[in-house]
């Protein structure tokens, strides 16, 4: 997990999962909704989606920039969630 993105109310919404590359170089940064994180042990992150789902998730052009609405919708849909948290 490379980054965590929060909304205006400072609620966790998305994580950036870096895949591939060598020591972080040339890694692809995939946007995954926090709703796809399973309850787990403190200090660890377990996803409720499999590796192919992570690898097919939308990629972030710049992982230091907040993802736009379209990217957020695509990430939620890719993980089998409603396109918007309010659509649930």
C-alpha positions, -999 to 999 in steps of 0.1 A, spaced: 0 0 0 16 32 -12 -10 59 -3 -43 64 15 -69 89 2 -94 106 24 -125 127 16 -134 162 28 -145 149 62 -112 130 66 -128 96 61 -106 69 45 -120 62 10 -93 47 -12 -59 31 -10 -31 30 -36 -18 -5 -41 16 -5 -60 22 -36 -81 53 -46 -99 84 -26 -105 117 -30 -86 121 -11 -53 91 10 -62 105 20 -96 81 14 -126 54 2 -102 18 6 -114 -4 23 -88 -39 8 -86 -68 25 -69 -88 3 -45 -117 14 -24 -114 11 14 -146 -10 13 -125 -38 -2 -103 -41 28 -111 -69 52 -110 -67 90 -76 -80 100 -48 -79 125 -35 -44 135 -6 -34 114 -16 -54 83 -39 -49 53 -59 -77 38 -80 -71 7 -113 -88 0 -105 -88 -37 -80 -111 -55 -48 -102 -73 -64 -101 -108 -90 -76 -95 -63 -54 -81 -42 -56 -113 -73 -47 -134 -82 -17 -112 -77 17 -127 -42 31 -124 -33 64 -110 -14 87 -134 2 106 -104 -2 88 -71 4 120 -53 -27 136 -67 -62 129 -54 -82 106 -78 -109 123 -97 -146 112 -96 -144 91 -127 -114 71 -114 -132 67 -81 -163 53 -98 -142 30 -120 -123 16 -89 -155 9 -70 -172 -8 -100 -140 -28 -107 -142 -42 -71 -179 -51 -75 -192 -22 -54 -218 5 -62 -203 33 -84 -209 57 -56 -211 50 -18 -246 66 -19 -258 41 -46 -255 11 -22 
